[in-house]
Amino acid sequence: MSLAVIILSSVRGRDLESAAGAARQAVSQVIVASDARGYGAAFAEAVSQAVESGCTHAVVLDVGRGHLPAYLPRFVEAARLHPDAIVVGRREYTQNRPSLLQRLGRWNCDFWTWMETGKWVHDTVYGFKAYPLDLIKDLAIRSQQTDCEVELLAKAIWSGVGIVQVALPSDAKSETLVPLSPGEITRFGVTTVSLTLQRLGLPEPLRAMIHRKEFSQLPLIQRLRVVCREAIAHNCQRPGRFAVCVGLGVFFGIVPIWGFQMLAAAATAHLLGLSKPLVLAASHVSSPLTLPLVLYASLIIGHLLLHGQVSGLPNLRQLNPAVLLHSVGEYLVGSTVLAIAAGMAALVISFAAAATIKRLRGIA
């Protein structure tokens, strides 16, 4: 293992020189980078420099945020014991605990990291970490500011990187608090929402794939083609679940609960542990192009069930809101029956298609 220490800081002077000197006592390779252009940009540049120097791991600390170089040996030891994991510092306050507001803020960050990854990591806002460069160097990190840590941690966990925490005795009075600007708060919010929605909406293998640099450098059309192919292949691994997703989506796309169709489809998919994107995609069976046909088919079925005949119905061109309002009972009955029948038909067809795709691809 070849390990470097990356010191990120916007400060200069004796504190930085002292930190660099202490770091050189722990490792031979020390990289000092200014975060004046942005924390994320400085981090990416320093990581590239460490990789080019042949380093496999790096401990990152920020003098301006009060990270103590005296704790470097703990990170070096943890990195050697767990070479395939990110080592995250966890502050344990032996005296002078932080204020309630600060503790709530840190808990809030930990909670959203859990929402993004499904893994609870304590003190995620603490930037004192050690990274396995071979595992994170190919991640596509878009942020150039302080929210890059949030993005990097989530995408690394999605890629299968483990997390190890190191307890660090701390004193709240000795910490340097760096208030966030309105712009930083906004960036953190946007990044958090984006990562959470991806975790809820995309299967894990797809998430791990689309955030690699190799994928992000592909042309847009090729990326969309790869995503569609991998999403179908992933869902077709279990034809039964794939068929239920499609059938359920078609059912909710037709059933007469206008304004609540997609909400009900997403909620049902969540309760049943199904793929919400697939269910929602199938619920678009009632698109603007197909909606007139769905409405007319519902009227025909409802009229036939209630009156035993189809005579007396207006033709498709005469279909308008007034006709639907006059025949609302027939529509409700017909659309419910059509939703059930179409959902069952979609289930059978999609099961056969998924099973065929699975067999052709040789998926075990």
C-alpha positions, 0 to 999 in steps of 0.5 A: 500500500502506498498512502498519501496525505492530501491537505485541503485548505484555504488558509496559509501560514504557520498552521498549514506548514505545521500540518504539512510537517506533521503529515510528513512524519506519518507518510512520505507523500504529502499533497497540499491543495488550495480550495480557493477554486472550490473544495471539489475541484481541489479534491479532484486535482489532488486525487489525480496527483496522488494517483499519478504518483503511484499512491493507492490510498489517501487521507484527506484533511482540511486545516481550515476546518480544524482537522488535527494532523495528530490523528493521521496515524489512526487513519493510516492504520485503519486504511491498512487494515481495511484497504477496500473501505473509506475510513470516516472520522467520527468525533466523540466529545469527551468534553464541551459537547456541541450545541443542540442545534449543531447536533441536530444539523449533523444528525440531519446530514447522517439521516439524508446519507442513509436515505441516499444509500441505505447505510447509516454513517455517523458524522458524515459532515466530518471531512477527515477521511481516508479513501481507496483511490483505486476504487473512487478514482473512476467515479464521476463526481460533478460537484466542484464545491463542498457538497462533493463529499456527499456525492462521493460518499453516496456514489462510492457506497452504491459502487460497493465500497465499504465504510469503516469509522474511526473514533476521534476524541474531540472538544467542541470549543477547539473546533473551527465552525465554517458557516455555509453560504446560501449558495452552498446550502442550495447546492447541498439540497439539490445534491441530496434530492438528486441522490435520494431520487436516484436511490429510490428510482434506479436499481442498484446495479444501474446506479453503480454503472451510470456514475463511472467516468467511462459511462459519463463520457459516452455520447448522450444517445449511447448513454440512453441506449445503455441505460434502457438495455441494462434496465430491461436486462435487470428487470428481466432477471425476475420475469414474475416481478417484471410482469407484476410491475407492468401489469400493475402500471397498466391497471393504474393507468386505466382505472378511473382515479384521475389525478391520483393514478401515478401517485397510487401506482407509485405508492403501491409499488413502494408497498410491494417492493416493486420497481417504481420507475417500471410501474410508472412507465407502464402507467403511461398507457393512457398517454395523450395519443391513446387516451381517446381509445381508452375512453371509448373502449371503456364506454363500449364495455360499460354500455355492453355490461349495463345494457347488454348491447352497444347500439346507441353509443356515439362514435369516436369522433363524437366523444367529448366531455359532455358525452362522458359526463352523460355516460359517467356510470358506463365509463366508470364500470367499463374503465374498471373492467378494462383496467383489470383485463388490460392489466392481466393481459399486460402481465401475461404478455410481459412475463412471456417477453421477460422470460424469453429475454432472460433465456436468450441472454442466458441469465441464470 
